[in-house]
């Protein structure tokens, strides 16, 4: 009889916790979109080089990503969109579970091919326009799409043969 009470209490407590949580975030990617679908659905397709990170504090542990708030990217090549080569764009730091690209200080100098939507003020998926009205517009690369490091974008480079060379 005592075991049944314990099991019932655990069940009720678990049910309460599940119902009390308002939302949860987890990154789960489906199949990678085709190059043509990504090209058509993106507002901006650019080759970039990460030139700096904006830190909120010092890094505290090996896999710490929360110390970076944003990064600056130098536009090296524009395939689609209304930015120019040489422009410097701000990219928001992802949180890992939100499927937004994450960066580290060691990423400075890395080159990327990004398929992007429009910039947002604040988080693109949980955007509270009122509280974000003073924030700087930022781009957010989604990890589940075709965006990739330059060395991992071979198929995309073959589609666009004038892609900047790998150094």
Buried (B, 14 or more C-beta within 10 A) or exposed (E): EEEEEEEEEEEEEEEEEEEEEEEEEEBEEEEEBEBEEBBEEBEBBBBBBBEEBBEEEEBEEEEEEBBBBBBBBBBBBBBBBEBEEEEEBBBBBBBBEBBBBBBBEEBBEBBBBBBBBEBBBBBBEEEEEEEBEEEEEBBBBBBBBBBBEBEEBEEBBEEBEEBBEEE
